[in-house]
Amino acid sequence: MQHDFNKPSHVTSVEEVNQKKRLPVYMLILVGLFLLSLFVYMLADWVK
């Protein structure tokens, strides 16, 4: 990832920083829910 020298890093708005921090959390939650549902599905199939 190249650094944008046209815009100093301290100028970035608070909203941008929050958005960058928030996105990975959403991804982790989505992946976690997917894995959990997959695990529950496999477990239910195995119990039968």
MARTI-423583 format. One record per residue (C-alpha): x, y, z; chain. Coordinates in steps of 0.5 Angstrom, whole numbers. Example, Ala and Ser with C-alpha at 12.3 -4.5 7.8 and 13.67 -1.06 7.14 Angstrom:
! residues 2
+-------+-------+-------+------+
:     u :     v :     w : sero :
+-------+-------+-------+------+
:    25 :    -9 :    16 :    A :
:    27 :    -2 :    14 :    A :
+-------+-------+-------+------+
END
This chain:
! residues 48
+-------+-------+-------+------+
:     u :     v :     w : sero :
+-------+-------+-------+------+
:     0 :     0 :     0 :    A :
:     3 :     7 :    -2 :    A :
:     3 :    13 :     3 :    A :
:    -1 :    19 :     0 :    A :
:     4 :    24 :     1 :    A :
:    -1 :    30 :    -2 :    A :
:    -5 :    29 :     4 :    A :
:    -2 :    29 :    11 :    A :
:    -4 :    23 :    16 :    A :
:    -6 :    28 :    21 :    A :
:   -11 :    31 :    17 :    A :
:   -15 :    25 :    16 :    A :
:   -22 :    26 :    19 :    A :
:   -25 :    22 :    25 :    A :
:   -30 :    19 :    21 :    A :
:   -25 :    16 :    16 :    A :
:   -21 :    13 :    22 :    A :
:   -27 :    10 :    25 :    A :
:   -29 :     7 :    19 :    A :
:   -22 :     4 :    18 :    A :
:   -23 :     1 :    25 :    A :
:   -30 :    -1 :    25 :    A :
:   -30 :    -5 :    18 :    A :
:   -25 :   -11 :    21 :    A :
:   -30 :   -12 :    27 :    A :
:   -36 :   -13 :    22 :    A :
:   -32 :   -18 :    18 :    A :
:   -30 :   -22 :    24 :    A :
:   -37 :   -22 :    27 :    A :
:   -39 :   -24 :    20 :    A :
:   -34 :   -30 :    19 :    A :
:   -35 :   -32 :    26 :    A :
:   -43 :   -33 :    25 :    A :
:   -41 :   -36 :    19 :    A :
:   -36 :   -41 :    22 :    A :
:   -41 :   -42 :    28 :    A :
:   -47 :   -44 :    24 :    A :
:   -43 :   -49 :    20 :    A :
:   -41 :   -52 :    26 :    A :
:   -48 :   -52 :    29 :    A :
:   -50 :   -55 :    22 :    A :
:   -44 :   -60 :    22 :    A :
:   -46 :   -62 :    30 :    A :
:   -53 :   -63 :    28 :    A :
:   -52 :   -67 :    22 :    A :
:   -47 :   -72 :    27 :    A :
:   -52 :   -72 :    32 :    A :
:   -57 :   -75 :    28 :    A :
+-------+-------+-------+------+
END
